[in-house]
Amino acid sequence: MKTSIINSKAVRLMAICLIVGLLPLFNSCKKEAADVSDLLSKVPSSAGMVMGVNLESILEKMGCEVNGAEITPGKDLSAFIDSLKGSSEGSNEAVKLFLSGESGIDPAGAIVFSDAYGVYVTAMVADTPKFTEFVKKQSGKDFTEENGVKVCDNVAMVGAHVWVSLTSSSVDSKAIKNYASLESGQSFMTNGFSSNISNMTHDIVGWGQLGALTRNRMGVGDMAMLNMVVGMLFDGATSSSFYADFLKGEAKCVATVLNDKGEPAKYLLPAEKVSVADIKSLGASADIVGAVSITKDLVKKIDKLSSSLGGGFGSMMSIVGSLDGTSAIAVSDMENPMAGLSAVVTTDGNPSLDLMNLLSQLAPTKKDGKYVRMSSGTLQGDIDIAEASEILKGSTAGVVVGTGFHGMEGDKMGLKSVAVTLRSEKGGITFDVTAKSTDSSENILLTFIKKNK
């Protein structure tokens, strides 16, 4: 075999199109629902993570012409695919599998899911002879039949339904047979969130159990700590959901922590909004702008929770006890923050000596009524602070980062900035991620393709 269809390089390349969202509803979003209920009915109810991908919408936004099951790539995507020939052949073929139209995959949609057997992407095949020839050409092997399932390395087929393993160079035919024979009561369709995926109105819609999302990335001690923190922050949090859209000039992703009813889990801490005026007072421009609302109620709540758990937050009260409002900071260069820094800390009007001592160790400080201001060097950068303040408006905490600082060279990737905010909504908290591209006149996916081909 030359290489498995999906390898680490291929996943990274496909992630250009998918993760940027992990990197709301906007007029340029695709509103027509993508029906993937048939695919979802063959995902087990025990799945720890399920993500629906609106392939047709994403392909069209990347400049492809989609006519039923026929996919005709635009010139930019074709050039991007051709540029991959210098890498391993498997990486090139992996991108073609879903983007080029050469594999016979049905562009209606795809599902990515994980369970005890691994992580799979599953889709329907519109042209089975075309698909089997595509796989055989890439792998240098023919399909064999195992347990009534056609298998070729990490690809499995049952009729016109295909599964591709993303975590192994082979596929468990017994697992695939079980997936293909699932009854409705055994599938993910029994999950209350399933309707959000089965009829997607976003480019990507996902759901995952909190434990499943971190199980393979953390040790037992870290997992215990995470569970304790989640329990302190949310009432009955069991899972999370997200959706992402690729728009003109930007990509947006919104994630929410859910309870066992599929509703936003109640956030247990005060979540006051940051002050736009305080953020604007930092200056004109920077490369990083961040803000968080720290009120007296929040400090008291954290102190109470810490005490109930035997923690020692009380020793910090002499420092944070006088905080009451927005704390914001703007920096020109993270590698040398003192070269350009401006910050403001809102207090109750009587900042404690311990707070003043701490802040003065970080940068020169100055009392200004209820504010303590800090500054050092010359603040400058590619992020307009007034615009950043509008992005952070309505959030309880957030940060806007330009991609041009200390060697990131985001403009070469087509990426201008990334913003992450936490917002109070329906009693819970949403995590919003917005990535802006260097060309606001075209879909961000096209910009990435042009820049990376």
N, C-alpha and C positions, 0 to 999 in steps of 0.2 A: 504493500500500500504506500502511496505517495505521502499522504497525510490525511488526518480526519477532517471532515468538512468544516467543523467548527473547532478552531484551536484558539489559543490565547490571543494571538495577533488578530484573528478574525473578529473575536469578541470585542477587542479594543476598537477596531475599525467600525464595527456596527454600533458601538456605543457612542460614536461621534453623533449619530443620528438620534440616539435614545436617551443618553444620560444627561444631556444639556438641560432637559426639562428638570434633572434632579439638581439637574438645574434646575388664570381665571377667565373667566368668560370675557372674551373680546369679540368685536364684530368680525374680525378676520378668521375666527375659529371655524372649523368645519362643523356645521350644525346637523347635517344628515347623519343619523345613527348608523354605525357599523354593527351588523347582527352577527355575533360569534357564539350564539347560544348552542349551536351544534357542537362546536369545539369545547365549550365550557362544560357540556354535559358528559364529556369524557375525561374531565379532570377530577381526581378523587376528592371527596369531602375532607380528607385528612391533609390536604395540601397546606404547607406552611406559608407559601407565597404564591399569588396568582396575579399575572399582569396581562392585560389585553392590549394589543398593538393594532391600531387602525392603519393597516398597510396601505390601503388605497389612498387615504388622505396624505400619508407621509410621502408616498411615491409621487403623487401629483405636486406636492410642495417642493419636491426635489427636481421638478422639471420633467417628469415622466408623463406620457400619455397613456391613460388606462382606459381600455375599451373592453368591458367585460373581463374576461380572463387574460386578455392580451396586454402586455406591458411593453411600451416602446420608450426606452430611456432617452432623455434629452441629451444634447451635446455635452453639457457640463458633467452630467453623471457618467456618460460614456467615457469621457476623458479621465474622470476620476477612477473608474474601474480599470481603464487601460494603464493608468499610472501605477497600479498595484502589481503589474507584471514583474517589476523588479524585486518584489518581495517573494516569499514562498508561494508556490502555486496554490497550496491549500487556502491561504488567506485570500487570494484573488478569487478562487471559486466560491468561498464562503460568502463574500459580498454579492457575487453574481446570483447565488441561491435565492436571495430575497429581492435584489434590486435590478437585475439586468433583464429579466423576462425570459432568460434562456432555460430556466429549470422547470417550467410548467406549474409553478406554485400558483395557487389561486390568491389574487391580491386582496380578497375581501377582508382578511384579518388574520391575526395569529395570536396564540396564547403562550406565554412563558409561565411555567409553574415549577415548584419544587416540592418533593416529598422525601420519604425515606430512601428512595432509589436514586435520587440525584435531582438535577435541574434539566428540564426539557423545554424546547420550543416546539409547538405543534401547530399544524396548519392543514388545510385541504389542498389537494392536488387537482388542478383543472385538466391537466394532460398527463396521464400516468405513463404512457410510453416515453414522452419527452422527459419526464422526471427521472425515470429509471435509467435512461440513456445518459442523462446528465451526471447522475451519481456514479454510474459505471465508468464513465470517461474520466471523472476526477480521481476515483479511488483505484482504478485499474483492476477492480474486482467485480464480480457479478453478485446479484442478490441470491441469498440462500433462504430456505424456509425453516423456521424454528418455531415449534408450538403454534403453527398456523399463522405465523408472522413473517413477512419478508424482511430480511435483515442484510444490511451491507455496512459493516463497521459501526459507526455511531448513528446510522439512519435506519428507521424501522417503518414499515408500511403495512396497513391493514386496509385493503380496498383502496380508496382514494384519500385515506387519512394518513398523514405522515408525522412521525415524532423524530426529533433530532436531539441527541444528548449533548448538553453544553458542558458537562463535567467529566466526560469519559470518552475515550476513543472507541468504545464499544457500547452496545445497548443491551439491556436485559429484556429478552423477548418475553419472558413470563410476566414481567411488569407491564409491558406494552399490551399483552393479551388481556390482562386484568383491566387496564384502562379502557380498551376497546369494548369490553363487555359490561361496563358499569351500567347499573340501573339508575333511574332518575333519583331514587332515594339515597344512592351511594355517592352521588357526584357533588361537585361544588355548587350546583344549582340549588342545593338546600341551604346554602349560606345566605344570610339576609342581604349581603352586599353584592350578590351575584348579578342582580339586574343592572347595577351600575357598569358592570363589565360586559355583560351579554349584549347590551345595546349601547355601545360607547358613543358619546357625542363629543369626546375629546380625542386627541391623537393617541394618548396612552392613558390607561386607567389601571391602577394596581391596588392590591390589598395584601397584608401580611400579618401573621401572628407576631407579636413583639418578641417572644422567645425564639421563634424560628428565624427571624431576621438577624439575630445576633449569636445564635447558638454555636456556629462554627467559627466565630471571629473572637470569642472571649473565653477566658478560663472560668472555672467554677467560682472563684472569688470575685472576679469582675462582674459575672452575671448576678451574683448575690447583691453586690453593691448597686448595680443598675436597677434591679428589681426594687430595692429599698428606695432609691431616688425616685423612680417612677411612682411608687406608692405614696411618696410624700407630695408629689406634684399633681397626681391625678386620682380621681375616685373610680376604681374598678377598670383601669385601662387594661385591655387585652390584645388589641390589634391596632393597626394604623392603615390608612388608605391615602392614595394620592392620585392626582391627574396631572397631565402635562399637555401643553399645546405649543406648536411651533408656528410663530407668527411673523409678520413683516418686521424685520429688525430686532426681534427678540424671541426668547423662549421662556415660558412660564410653567412653574410647577407649584402645586399647593398640596401639602400633606396635613393630615389630621389624625390625632390619636383618638381611638374609638373604645367604647365599652363593649360588653358582651351582647348588647342589643343592636350594635352597629351604629350607635349614636355617638356624637362627640363626648368623650369622657370629661367630666367636670374638672376644671382646673382649680386647684385648691389654694393657690396663692393670689393675692391682689395683682391686677394687671392693668395699671393705669397707662395712659398713652404718653408717648414722649412729646416734648414741646418743640414744634417746628421753629419757633422764634429763637429758642436757645441754640438749636443746631445751626441756624443761619448766622448766629453771632460769632461762630468760630472763624469765619473768614470767607475768602472768595473761592479758592480751589485747593484740592488736595488729591492724594492717590488713595487714601482710605478714610472713610467717614463712618463713625459708629456712635450709637446712642442707646441708653437703657434708662427706664424709669425706675428709680429706687425711692419709694415713699416710706414714711414712718410705719404705715400699716404693713408694708412688705417686710421691713426689718423686724418688726415685732413678731410677725407670723413665722419667719424663719428662725428667730430666736426661740420661740415656743416649740416648734417642731424639733429643733436641735436638742433642747433640754429634755424633751420626752424620750429621745433616743440616746440620752446620755452623752450628747456631744458637747463640744466646748466653744460654741459660737458666742457664748456670753462674753468671752474674753475680747471679742471684736467689737462689742457694743460701744466702747469708748471711742472707736474710730468711725463706725457707720451709724451710730445712734442719732447723729445730727443731720444725716442725709434726708432730703425730702423733695424729690423732683427729678428732673432730667440730668443725667451725667452724659456728656458727649465729648468726643475726641476726634480730631482730624490730624492725619500724619502724612508727610510727603514721602518718606522712605522708611520702610519697616526695618531695614538693615542698619539705618542710622537715624532713629526717630528724633533725636535732638536737633538734627539739621533743619527740621521743619515740623513743629508741633504746636497745636492750639487745642486747649481743652477747657471745659466749663463743668463745674460741679455745683448742683443746686442743694442748698441746705435750708434749715429752718430759720436761718438768720443768725444763728450762733454756732458756727463751726467749732468743734472741739479742738483742743490743743493737739491731741493725738492725730486727728485728721489733718490738721494744718502741717504738722511735722512730717507725716507720711507724704503728702502731696508735694511739699517743698523739697523732698529728697528726689522726686521724679523730675521736677522742672521748676523754674522760678514761678512763684505764686503771688496772687494779689486778690485781696478781698474786694468785692464789689456788691455791697448790699447783701442779699441772700446768696449771692454767687461767690465761688472761689474760681478764679481764672488762672490758667497756666499757659505759658507760651515759651517757645524756644526756636531760634533760627528763623528762617523764612519759609512760610507755608506756601506751597505751590503743588500743582499736579494736574492731571487730566480730568478729574471729577469736579464738576461744578457743585459747590456745597449747597447752593440754593435748590438745585435740581435734586440733589441727594436727600435734602430735608423733605421734599415732597414725596419721594419714594418711601421714606421712613415714617411719613405721616400716618397716624392711626395705629402704629405698632407699639408694643410694650418694650421691644428691643430689636435692634437690627444693625446691619453693617452693609456699606456699599464699597466695593473694592474695584479700583481700576486695574486693568491687566497689563499695564505698561511698566509697572515698577519692578525694580531689581531683577531685570532679565527675563521677565515673563514673556515679553514680546507678543502680547495678545493680538495686536493688529495683524501679525503674520498668520494667525489662526483665524482671523475674522471676528475675534471677540473683543469687545470694548470694555465691558464691565459686568460684574456679578453682584447681585444684591440678595441678602438673606434677611427676612424679617419674621418676628413672632407676633401674632395678632390674636386678640381675644375675640372669639366668635361663638355664639350660641352656648355660652358658658364654658366652652373649651378653648383650645389653643390651635391655631393653624400655623404651619411653617411655610412661608412663601419664598420661592427662589425665582429670581428673574435674571436671565442672561441677555445682555444687549450686544448686538453685532455692530460691525463697523459700517454697515450699509442698511439704513432704515427703509430703503425703497424696495427691498426684496425680501423674500422669506429667508429666515436665518439659516435654514438647511442649505439653500442654494449658495449663500455666502460661504458657509463652511466648506462646501464641495469645491467651489472655485478657488478658495485659499489653500486647500489641502491636496489638490490634484497634481 
